[in-house]
Amino acid sequence: MSKVGKWIVVNPGNHPAPKWAASGLSAARRLHTYWTAAQFRSVPSPAQSAMANRMLPKQLENDLIRRRGLPQDLGAAVALACGAAPIRRALVQRRDFSIGRAVARQLRTNPDGVSGVLIPTGTACDLDQVVREHGLILAHYTPLPKASTVQTILKAERESNARWARHLGVGFTPDERTDSSETAGVPDCIIANSAFTARSFSGSSAQVINVPLAANYAERFNLPTSTERRRPGEKLRVAFSGQINQRKGISYLTEAIYGTLQDKVSLHLFGNDATGFVPELRRAYPGVQIEHTEKTDQESLWGHLSAMHAFAFPTLVDGFGNSLAEAAAIGLPSIVTDNCGARDIGLVPEAAVVVPPASVSAIVDAIEILLDEATRQDMGASARRIARQTRTWEQYGSEVTELLSELADRS
């Protein structure tokens, strides 16, 4: 009988997808080792919601976990909190290389039983040559659309809306190595997190498979439920959570409220404003009520969202809108573009209004729909129901495990 091919999963950062893929592989006895930096079996109870992405699934066997780069990872987290982006990038790169060297040593000394390696895109660990030397399968998990697609979209935005170009944000520049071909050679397989991400890799020689992320937050967390009804004359409270930048379409959302809707709608932004975007928006659109909460823990954020009436995510480009999934689980109807995974969650058309990216008029029309209280209540109830029917992280891990097992068995 031939040996069952096993996988090495590399996850230097804290994205949940690779760790749940590793958990599924571990349960199926298809995991060789899981490499990370600062993910742990348990954390103190008061910190669990804030450190959810650093907690490892219970199904992931402890003796299969390997760690490198912990000091660099924690240092990068501090640098991020302090707004020191160049220092953070340098520390992240050192962390990634530390793990990459350790995995390379493992493969050179004990490659028996390994069929493939799963690496997130954007991981500067330089493992591609070692993987190819041993004739192993190279698979990428990508949390982002293809870098060239992202750059095309952001270039068009800079040229058409130069006023807000400096607020486009960071994390999608060419030197961030977000493209699979820039990260670890051309992979055999790319696991995308949404249909939009998968489409961006069309034409790739790699097999591209869409496995949308888990959106069933209610299954893992005790989320509050939005039961807010608008009283006559009360403003519609529209929320956004995430990085406050122009890549998320924030100026278009604010401009849509400005003028005829500013007496009917207030805008509530939750997240880091690294470039001072909010004060400039207030000056540019006087009369629009913009409330901004810079920092809040996860549970407090959910509490804030439960007091809202609607959620807006008019992003220009994203892989998968985790904040959108949270809002849906709380019971908020949404305004979305097709560039964020809303259709993968199943929110369209019952629980979300789709608008083209950068379209102020379409956002105005969407807000007008949600100003009808009966419609808004129906859409909110649909959002809650749909969010509770979406895949869990365990189901995501099982689906990726089945995919990777098939690849290993065919090799």
Secondary structure, 3 states (H helix, E strand, C coil): CCCCCEEEEEECCCCHHHHHHHHHHHHCCCEEEEEECCCECCCCHHHCCCCHHHECCCCCCHHHEEECCHHHHHHHHHHHHCCCHHHHHHHHHHHHHHHHHHHHHHHHHCCCCEEEEEEECCCCCCCHHHHHHCCCEEEEEECCCCHHHHHHHHHHHHHHCHHHHHHCCCCCCHHHCCCHHHHHCCCCEEEECCHHHHHHCCCCCCEEEECCCCCCHHHHCCCCCCCCCCCCCCCEEEEEECCCCHHHCHHHHHHHHCCCCCCCEEEEEECCCCCCHHHHHHHHCCCCEEEEECCCCHHHHHHHHHCCCEEEECCCCCCCCHHHHHHHHHCCCEEECCCCCHHHHCCCCCCEEECCCCCHHHHHHHHHHHCCHHHHHHHHHHHHHHHHHCCCHHHHHHHHHHHHHHHHHHC
